[in-house]
Amino acid sequence: MSTPGTRWEAYASGPRPAGGRRLAAVAIVLAAVGPGAWALAHASGGCSCGPAIPFGRAQPGFHRIPGPPRRALERLPVPVRLAPALGRPAGLYRGDGHTALILFGARSRDGVFRFTAEPRPPGFDARTIRGMASACDPCSDNRLVVLAPGVHGALLAGGTGPTSVTWIENGMRMVVLGPASAFDAPRAIAAARALARANA
């Protein structure tokens, strides 16, 4: 995990100012989306409580893997499967560490969003997911959702930042995250369910 991710996770476990519950939940999500979230100020998907998150072809901190998705999957740092129902991804990327990122564009079934997967960090467990599912005060939709048999995810939607679902599967922390303007709660849940079931 990069230094910025550690910084956010440290903040999440430390003293919180007013609105800290929202920041703590967002900190965990931002720590999961990879180092690129720290490098780019982008109007789409920006969060007033943290760094902007890119949803375009350029993903700072990640290296785009050339070739068709089936071959690119084999070069990701962690084993993940695609969900055919979502459509062809716009790009597959590998981070400097052990983070995989799959970008879906406007032609995907559920619109523009990022899917990231990385080894589950120490201390990040089912209790963390349950906490995230009730830690977002400004969110209009913050709850635990069933993604696959035995797999639950934390939905954060309707706040000032992007929409996300975070879950644990196969020893990895997985996140779908997209701009709130196009990736609402139903789309986020549908995308997370498709990917969770594909990786079951």
C-alpha positions, -999 to 999 in steps of 0.1 A, spaced: 0 0 0 13 34 -9 22 60 17 -10 82 10 -32 51 16 -15 46 49 -21 82 58 -58 79 51 -61 47 71 -42 63 100 -67 92 99 -96 68 99 -84 52 131 -74 85 148 -94 114 163 -121 127 140 -134 162 136 -170 170 128 -181 149 99 -153 124 107 -176 94 102 -179 103 65 -142 109 62 -133 76 79 -155 57 55 -141 76 25 -106 71 38 -110 33 36 -124 35 0 -97 59 -12 -70 37 3 -85 8 -18 -87 26 -51 -49 29 -55 -22 55 -57 -36 71 -88 -64 87 -67 -37 110 -51 -21 122 -83 -48 138 -103 -73 167 -99 -102 157 -121 -136 174 -123 -154 140 -128 -157 120 -96 -142 146 -73 -149 143 -36 -151 174 -14 -137 153 15 -107 138 -2 -86 138 -34 -102 137 -68 -105 103 -84 -99 98 -122 -123 79 -144 -107 85 -177 -82 65 -197 -52 80 -178 -49 63 -144 -18 79 -126 0 53 -105 -11 25 -127 2 9 -159 -22 1 -187 -18 -35 -199 -20 -37 -237 -38 -64 -256 -73 -80 -254 -89 -82 -220 -85 -120 -218 -47 -118 -221 -44 -86 -200 -62 -105 -171 -33 -129 -169 -9 -100 -163 -28 -84 -134 -10 -86 -100 -39 -104 -84 -63 -131 -99 -97 -116 -108 -124 -126 -133 -145 -103 -155 -183 -104 -155 -194 -108 -191 -227 -91 -184 -209 -58 -177 -195 -56 -212 -160 -52 -224 -138 -31 -201 -122 1 -213 -88 -9 -199 -70 -31 -174 -42 -17 -153 -16 -29 -128 -5 -7 -99 31 -4 -86 22 -27 -58 -4 -55 -58 -34 -35 -69 -54 -44 -101 -77 -19 -117 -103 -25 -143 -119 5 -159 -154 3 -174 -165 31 -198 -198 46 -209 -206 16 -231 -206 -9 -201 -239 -20 -188 -236 0 -156 -218 30 -170 -184 45 -161 -167 30 -130 -135 15 -117 -131 -20 -102 -101 -24 -79 -88 -55 -62 -59 -60 -39 -48 -83 -11 -69 -77 20 -49 -54 44 -43 -66 80 -72 -56 102 -96 -51 73 -123 -77 78 -161 -82 79 -164 -60 109 -148 -32 89 -173 -37 61 -202 -36 86 -187 -3 100 -185 13 66 -221 3 60 -232 27 87 -204 53 88 -215 78 62 -237 105 78 -241 126 46 -250 96 24 -286 92 15 -280 54 10 -254 37 33 -261 1 41 -249 -35 39 -259 -53 7 -258 -89 -3 -236 -95 -33 -232 -133 -35 -238 -162 -11 -218 -153 20 -205 -121 5 -217 -87 18 -206 -52 7 -208 -17 21 -226 8 -1 -218 45 1 -240 66 -21 -258 99 -23 -232 120 -5 -208 146 -18 -184 121 -34 -185 91 -57 -207 61 -53 -189 29 -41 -194 -7 -29 -166 -23 -9 -164 -60 -1 -140 -88 8 -137 -119 -14 -110 -146 -20 -87 -128 5 -89 -96 -14 -105 -62 -8 -126 -53 -38 -142 -20 -47 -164 -7 -74 -165 31 -76 -179 56 -100 -190 92 -104 -223 98 -86 -237 116 -116 -237 84 -136 -230 56 -112 -259 56 -88 -267 31 -60 -286 6 -81 -259 6 -108 -232 2 -82 -249 -27 -65 -256 -44 -98 -220 -40 -109 -207 -53 -75 -230 -83 -76 -219 -92 -111 -182 -91 -102 -187 -108 -68 -205 -137 -84 -180 -139 -112 -152 -142 -87 -170 -166 -63 
